[in-house]
Every structure is written in C-alpha cells, then in structure tokens.
Amino acid sequence: MSTLSVRLPESLHKKAKELAVLEHISVNQLISSALAEKISALMAEEYLHQRAARGSHKKFLDALFRVKSIEPDEKDRL
C-alpha cells in the first residue's frame, strides 16, 4: 500500500466526506474506488480503440450478409 498526498479544493473534499459517510466507508476508500473506476474506464476506452483499429469493414459486411433475413418473433417486435 502506498501513501499519496493530494490537494483538493475544499468543496470537493467536503463532498467526498459526505459521500463516504453515506456509503459507510472512509474517504480513502471512496477516493481509491473512484480512481479505480476512472482508470478502468480509460483502459477500456483504449482497449476498444485498439480493437476497432484491427477491425475490417469488409469482414463485418460479410458476416452481416450471412445472417438470415427472417421476421422477428411476435414478442420481439416493436
């Protein structure tokens, strides 16, 4: 476990304290969780960009044209 000092605006610190109380966790846990969520989102975005770069519009269309054209079930209709 590492120690990190962070300077926060007073309003942000106050809101973090309030939310931590509501969630029954410490401010450290709240900030750690928020940072983990942000890192996860950014990593997912990067992963999707990498996957998209490997994609092929032709292969997509080829796969799409192999799907049978049938009417949806009654329960699936809009």
DSSP file (Angstrom, degrees, kcal/mol; ACC not computed):
  #  RESIDUE AA STRUCTURE BP1 BP2  ACC     N-H-->O    O-->H-N    N-H-->O    O-->H-N    TCO  KAPPA ALPHA  PHI   PSI    X-CA   Y-CA   Z-CA
    1    1 A M              0   0    0      0, 0.0     2,-0.3     0, 0.0     0, 0.0   0.000 360.0 360.0 360.0 137.4    0.0    0.0    0.0
    2    2 A S        -     0   0    0      2,-0.0     2,-0.4     0, 0.0     0, 0.0  -0.732 360.0-131.0-108.6 158.2    1.3    3.5   -0.9
    3    3 A T        -     0   0    0     -2,-0.3     2,-0.4     2,-0.0     0, 0.0  -0.920  25.5-179.4-108.4 135.1    0.7    6.8    0.7
    4    4 A L        -     0   0    0     -2,-0.4     2,-0.5     2,-0.0    -2,-0.0  -0.992  17.8-149.1-137.6 126.8   -0.2    9.7   -1.6
    5    5 A S        -     0   0    0     -2,-0.4     2,-0.4     2,-0.0    -2,-0.0  -0.839  20.6-174.7 -94.8 130.5   -0.9   13.3   -0.6
    6    6 A V        -     0   0    0     -2,-0.5     2,-0.6     2,-0.0    -2,-0.0  -0.986  20.6-139.0-128.1 133.9   -3.4   15.1   -2.8
    7    7 A R        -     0   0    0     -2,-0.4    -2,-0.0     0, 0.0     0, 0.0  -0.825  29.1-178.8 -92.2 124.0   -4.5   18.7   -2.7
    8    8 A L        -     0   0    0     -2,-0.6     2,-0.1     2,-0.0    -2,-0.0  -0.910  34.3-103.0-120.7 147.7   -8.3   19.0   -3.2
    9    9 A P     >  -     0   0    0      0, 0.0     4,-2.3     0, 0.0     3,-0.4  -0.426  38.3-116.6 -60.9 146.3  -10.5   22.0   -3.4
   10   10 A E  H  > S+     0   0    0      1,-0.2     4,-2.6     2,-0.2     5,-0.2   0.870 114.3  54.9 -55.9 -39.5  -12.4   22.4   -0.1
   11   11 A S  H  > S+     0   0    0      1,-0.2     4,-2.1     2,-0.2    -1,-0.2   0.887 109.3  46.8 -64.4 -38.2  -15.7   21.9   -1.8
   12   12 A L  H  > S+     0   0    0     -3,-0.4     4,-2.3     2,-0.2    -1,-0.2   0.896 112.3  50.0 -69.5 -40.8  -14.6   18.6   -3.3
   13   13 A H  H  X S+     0   0    0     -4,-2.3     4,-2.3     2,-0.2    -2,-0.2   0.913 110.7  50.2 -63.2 -43.0  -13.1   17.4    0.0
   14   14 A K  H  X S+     0   0    0     -4,-2.6     4,-2.2    -5,-0.2    -2,-0.2   0.927 111.6  47.4 -61.2 -46.0  -16.4   18.2    1.8
   15   15 A K  H  X S+     0   0    0     -4,-2.1     4,-2.6     1,-0.2    -1,-0.2   0.881 109.9  53.3 -65.1 -37.7  -18.5   16.4   -0.8
   16   16 A A  H  X S+     0   0    0     -4,-2.3     4,-2.4     2,-0.2    -1,-0.2   0.909 108.9  49.5 -63.1 -41.9  -16.1   13.3   -0.6
   17   17 A K  H  X S+     0   0    0     -4,-2.3     4,-2.1     2,-0.2    -2,-0.2   0.925 111.5  49.0 -61.8 -44.5  -16.6   13.3    3.2
   18   18 A E  H  X S+     0   0    0     -4,-2.2     4,-2.1     1,-0.2    -2,-0.2   0.922 113.4  45.9 -61.9 -45.2  -20.4   13.4    2.9
   19   19 A L  H  X S+     0   0    0     -4,-2.6     4,-2.2     1,-0.2    -1,-0.2   0.877 109.4  54.8 -67.2 -37.2  -20.5   10.6    0.3
   20   20 A A  H  X>S+     0   0    0     -4,-2.4     5,-2.5     2,-0.2     4,-0.7   0.905 108.6  48.9 -62.6 -41.2  -18.1    8.5    2.4
   21   21 A V  H ><5S+     0   0    0     -4,-2.1     3,-0.9     1,-0.2    -2,-0.2   0.933 111.2  49.7 -63.0 -45.5  -20.4    8.8    5.4
   22   22 A L  H 3<5S+     0   0    0     -4,-2.1    -2,-0.2     1,-0.2    -1,-0.2   0.859 115.0  44.0 -61.7 -35.3  -23.4    7.9    3.2
   23   23 A E  H 3<5S-     0   0    0     -4,-2.2    -1,-0.2     2,-0.1    -2,-0.2   0.487 109.2-124.1 -88.2  -4.1  -21.6    4.8    1.8
   24   24 A H  T <<5S+     0   0    0     -3,-0.9     2,-0.3    -4,-0.7    -3,-0.2   0.901  73.9 110.9  59.9  43.1  -20.3    3.8    5.3
   25   25 A I  S   <S-     0   0    0     -5,-2.5    -1,-0.2    -6,-0.1    -2,-0.1  -0.886  72.3 -94.3-136.4 168.4  -16.7    3.9    4.0
   26   26 A S     >  -     0   0    0     -2,-0.3     4,-2.3     1,-0.1     5,-0.1  -0.404  33.2-114.1 -79.7 162.0  -13.6    6.0    4.7
   27   27 A V  H  > S+     0   0    0      1,-0.2     4,-2.8     2,-0.2     5,-0.3   0.887 119.6  56.3 -61.2 -38.2  -12.7    9.0    2.4
   28   28 A N  H  > S+     0   0    0      1,-0.2     4,-2.6     2,-0.2    -1,-0.2   0.920 107.8  47.0 -59.4 -44.1   -9.6    7.0    1.5
   29   29 A Q  H  > S+     0   0    0      2,-0.2     4,-2.6     1,-0.2    -1,-0.2   0.904 112.0  51.0 -64.9 -40.5  -11.8    4.1    0.3
   30   30 A L  H  X S+     0   0    0     -4,-2.3     4,-2.5     2,-0.2    -2,-0.2   0.938 113.8  43.4 -61.8 -47.5  -14.1    6.4   -1.6
   31   31 A I  H  X S+     0   0    0     -4,-2.8     4,-2.5     2,-0.2     5,-0.2   0.896 113.6  51.6 -67.3 -39.8  -11.2    8.1   -3.4
   32   32 A S  H  X S+     0   0    0     -4,-2.6     4,-2.2    -5,-0.3    -1,-0.2   0.920 112.5  46.0 -61.5 -43.9   -9.5    4.7   -4.1
   33   33 A S  H  X S+     0   0    0     -4,-2.6     4,-2.4     2,-0.2    -2,-0.2   0.908 112.3  50.3 -65.8 -42.9  -12.6    3.3   -5.5
   34   34 A A  H  X S+     0   0    0     -4,-2.5     4,-2.1     1,-0.2    -2,-0.2   0.899 111.6  48.4 -63.3 -40.5  -13.3    6.4   -7.7
   35   35 A L  H  X S+     0   0    0     -4,-2.5     4,-2.7     2,-0.2     5,-0.2   0.904 110.2  51.5 -66.5 -41.1   -9.7    6.3   -9.0
   36   36 A A  H  X S+     0   0    0     -4,-2.2     4,-2.4     1,-0.2    -2,-0.2   0.905 109.9  49.9 -62.3 -41.3  -10.0    2.6   -9.8
   37   37 A E  H  X S+     0   0    0     -4,-2.4     4,-2.3     2,-0.2    -1,-0.2   0.916 112.1  47.6 -62.6 -43.5  -13.3    3.3  -11.7
   38   38 A K  H  X S+     0   0    0     -4,-2.1     4,-2.4     2,-0.2    -2,-0.2   0.922 112.5  48.3 -64.9 -44.8  -11.7    6.1  -13.7
   39   39 A I  H  X S+     0   0    0     -4,-2.7     4,-2.5     1,-0.2     5,-0.2   0.914 111.5  51.0 -61.6 -42.6   -8.6    4.0  -14.6
   40   40 A S  H  X S+     0   0    0     -4,-2.4     4,-2.4    -5,-0.2    -2,-0.2   0.915 110.3  48.9 -61.0 -44.2  -10.8    1.1  -15.6
   41   41 A A  H  X S+     0   0    0     -4,-2.3     4,-2.2     2,-0.2    -2,-0.2   0.916 112.7  47.3 -63.1 -43.6  -12.9    3.4  -17.9
   42   42 A L  H  X S+     0   0    0     -4,-2.4     4,-2.1     1,-0.2    -2,-0.2   0.891 112.8  48.9 -66.4 -38.9   -9.8    4.8  -19.5
   43   43 A M  H  X S+     0   0    0     -4,-2.5     4,-2.6     2,-0.2    -1,-0.2   0.890 110.5  51.1 -67.7 -38.3   -8.2    1.4  -20.0
   44   44 A A  H  X S+     0   0    0     -4,-2.4     4,-2.6    -5,-0.2    -2,-0.2   0.909 109.2  51.1 -64.7 -41.2  -11.5    0.1  -21.5
   45   45 A E  H  X S+     0   0    0     -4,-2.2     4,-2.1     2,-0.2    -2,-0.2   0.926 111.6  46.9 -61.3 -44.8  -11.6    3.0  -23.9
   46   46 A E  H  X S+     0   0    0     -4,-2.1     4,-2.3     1,-0.2    -2,-0.2   0.915 111.6  51.5 -63.2 -43.2   -8.0    2.4  -25.0
   47   47 A Y  H  X S+     0   0    0     -4,-2.6     4,-2.5     1,-0.2    -2,-0.2   0.911 110.0  49.1 -59.8 -43.6   -8.7   -1.3  -25.4
   48   48 A L  H  X S+     0   0    0     -4,-2.6     4,-2.6     1,-0.2    -1,-0.2   0.873 109.3  52.1 -67.0 -36.4  -11.8   -0.6  -27.6
   49   49 A H  H  X S+     0   0    0     -4,-2.1     4,-1.9     2,-0.2    -1,-0.2   0.914 110.7  48.3 -63.6 -41.7   -9.8    1.8  -29.8
   50   50 A Q  H  X S+     0   0    0     -4,-2.3     4,-1.0     2,-0.2    -2,-0.2   0.924 113.0  47.3 -64.2 -44.0   -7.1   -0.9  -30.3
   51   51 A R  H >X S+     0   0    0     -4,-2.5     3,-0.6     1,-0.2     4,-0.5   0.907 110.7  52.1 -63.8 -41.6   -9.8   -3.5  -31.2
   52   52 A A  H >< S+     0   0    0     -4,-2.6     3,-1.1     1,-0.2    -1,-0.2   0.870 103.7  57.8 -62.9 -36.4  -11.5   -1.1  -33.6
   53   53 A A  H 3< S+     0   0    0     -4,-1.9    -1,-0.2     1,-0.3    -2,-0.2   0.790 106.5  49.4 -65.2 -26.8   -8.2   -0.4  -35.3
   54   54 A R  H << S+     0   0    0     -4,-1.0    -1,-0.3    -3,-0.6    -2,-0.2   0.551  92.7 108.0 -86.7  -7.7   -7.9   -4.2  -36.0
   55   55 A G    <<  -     0   0    0     -3,-1.1     2,-0.4    -4,-0.5     3,-0.1  -0.172  57.8-146.5 -71.1 162.8  -11.5   -4.4  -37.4
   56   56 A S     >  -     0   0    0      1,-0.1     4,-2.1     2,-0.0     5,-0.1  -0.982   9.4-156.8-134.4 121.5  -12.4   -4.8  -41.0
   57   57 A H  H  > S+     0   0    0     -2,-0.4     4,-2.5     1,-0.2     5,-0.2   0.881  98.7  53.8 -63.0 -37.7  -15.5   -3.2  -42.6
   58   58 A K  H  > S+     0   0    0      2,-0.2     4,-2.6     1,-0.2    -1,-0.2   0.930 108.5  48.0 -63.4 -45.6  -15.4   -5.9  -45.3
   59   59 A K  H  > S+     0   0    0      1,-0.2     4,-2.3     2,-0.2    -1,-0.2   0.879 110.9  52.7 -63.7 -36.4  -15.4   -8.8  -42.8
   60   60 A F  H  X S+     0   0    0     -4,-2.1     4,-2.5     2,-0.2    -2,-0.2   0.945 111.3  45.1 -61.7 -48.6  -18.2   -7.1  -40.9
   61   61 A L  H  X S+     0   0    0     -4,-2.5     4,-2.4     1,-0.2    -2,-0.2   0.892 110.8  54.2 -64.5 -39.2  -20.3   -6.8  -44.1
   62   62 A D  H  X S+     0   0    0     -4,-2.6     4,-0.7     1,-0.2    -1,-0.2   0.926 111.9  44.4 -59.1 -44.9  -19.5  -10.4  -45.0
   63   63 A A  H >< S+     0   0    0     -4,-2.3     3,-0.7     1,-0.2     4,-0.4   0.897 111.9  53.1 -66.6 -40.1  -20.7  -11.6  -41.6
   64   64 A L  H >< S+     0   0    0     -4,-2.5     3,-1.2     1,-0.2    -2,-0.2   0.880 105.3  53.7 -63.6 -39.0  -23.8   -9.4  -41.8
   65   65 A F  H 3< S+     0   0    0     -4,-2.4    -1,-0.2     1,-0.2    -2,-0.2   0.681 100.3  62.3 -72.2 -16.5  -24.8  -10.8  -45.2
   66   66 A R  T << S+     0   0    0     -3,-0.7     2,-0.3    -4,-0.7    -1,-0.2   0.609  81.4 100.3 -81.5 -11.8  -24.6  -14.4  -43.8
   67   67 A V  S <  S-     0   0    0     -3,-1.2     2,-0.1    -4,-0.4    -3,-0.0  -0.593  81.9-115.7 -77.0 131.1  -27.4  -13.6  -41.3
   68   68 A K        -     0   0    0     -2,-0.3     2,-1.0     1,-0.1    -1,-0.1  -0.363  18.5-127.6 -66.6 143.7  -30.8  -14.9  -42.5
   69   69 A S        +     0   0    0     -2,-0.1     2,-0.3     2,-0.0    -1,-0.1  -0.800  51.2 146.6 -94.1  98.0  -33.5  -12.4  -43.2
   70   70 A I        -     0   0    0     -2,-1.0     0, 0.0     0, 0.0     0, 0.0  -0.906  52.7 -97.4-130.7 158.3  -36.5  -13.5  -41.2
   71   71 A E        -     0   0    0     -2,-0.3     3,-0.1     1,-0.1     6,-0.0  -0.497  45.5-111.7 -72.2 142.6  -39.3  -11.8  -39.3
   72   72 A P        -     0   0    0      0, 0.0     5,-0.1     0, 0.0    -1,-0.1  -0.335  39.3 -89.5 -70.8 157.4  -38.7  -11.4  -35.6
   73   73 A D    >>  -     0   0    0      1,-0.1     3,-1.3     3,-0.1     4,-0.5  -0.239  41.2-107.6 -58.4 156.8  -40.8  -13.3  -33.1
   74   74 A E  G >4 S+     0   0    0      1,-0.3     3,-1.2     2,-0.2    -1,-0.1   0.885 120.4  53.9 -55.6 -41.9  -44.0  -11.5  -32.0
   75   75 A K  G 34 S+     0   0    0      1,-0.2    -1,-0.3     3,-0.0    -2,-0.1   0.676 106.6  53.7 -70.1 -15.9  -42.6  -10.7  -28.6
   76   76 A D  G <4 S+     0   0    0     -3,-1.3    -1,-0.2     2,-0.0    -2,-0.2   0.467  85.8 106.3 -96.4  -3.3  -39.5   -9.1  -30.2
   77   77 A R    <<        0   0    0     -3,-1.2    -3,-0.0    -4,-0.5    -6,-0.0  -0.442 360.0 360.0 -78.1 150.9  -41.5   -6.7  -32.4
   78   78 A L              0   0    0     -2,-0.1    -1,-0.1     0, 0.0    -3,-0.0   0.445 360.0 360.0 -85.5 360.0  -41.7   -3.0  -31.6
